[in-house]
Amino acid sequence: MSGMANGLERKAPDCPDHLDDTAKREWKRLVKLLLRTRVLTEADGLALANLCQAWSTLVKAQTKLNESGLLLKTPSGYIQQSPLLGIVNNCTDTVVKLSREFGLTPSSRSRLEVPPEPKPESKMGRILREARERKQRGPGE
C-alpha cells in the first residue's frame, strides 16, 4: 500500500537491526496493522522501533516478575518491592504513549484523521492533466 501523507510516502520503514527477536515480531505485526489503517509512513521508523523495543522489554521484565514475585528480601533482611516492577511500569507508560501516536488505543483511534485513499486517475483525467501541463510549459518547451 502506498500513497502520500503530509508529503511522506505511506510505506513501511526498514526494521532496525538492533531490535531483539520479540521486538522484531512486534514490528512485523504492527507494520501490517498500521499499513492497513494507512497511518504508517517512511518517517515513522524511530517511533515504531521505540514502541516495539519497549514492548519487548516489558514482556521480559513481566515474565521475570511473574517468576520472582512482587517482593524480595534484601541481604539485610528487609522486604522491598522488586525493581522489576519499576521497569514494567516505565515500559507500560512508554508503550501506551507511543501507541497513542499511531492511533493504537480506542480514544486515540477515534481522533485519527486519515485522508481517503486517492482514486486512480482515469484515462480522461490523464489526458486533461497532460494538456494542462503542456499549457503551463508554454509553446516550444
Secondary structure, DSSP 8 states (H G I E B T S, - for coil): ---EETTEE-------TTS-HHHHHHHHHHHHHHHHTT---GGGHHHHHHHHHHHHHHHHHHHHHHHH-SEEE-TTS-EEE-HHHHHHHHHHHHHHHHHHHTT-SHHHHHH-----------HHHHHHHHHHHHHHH-TT-
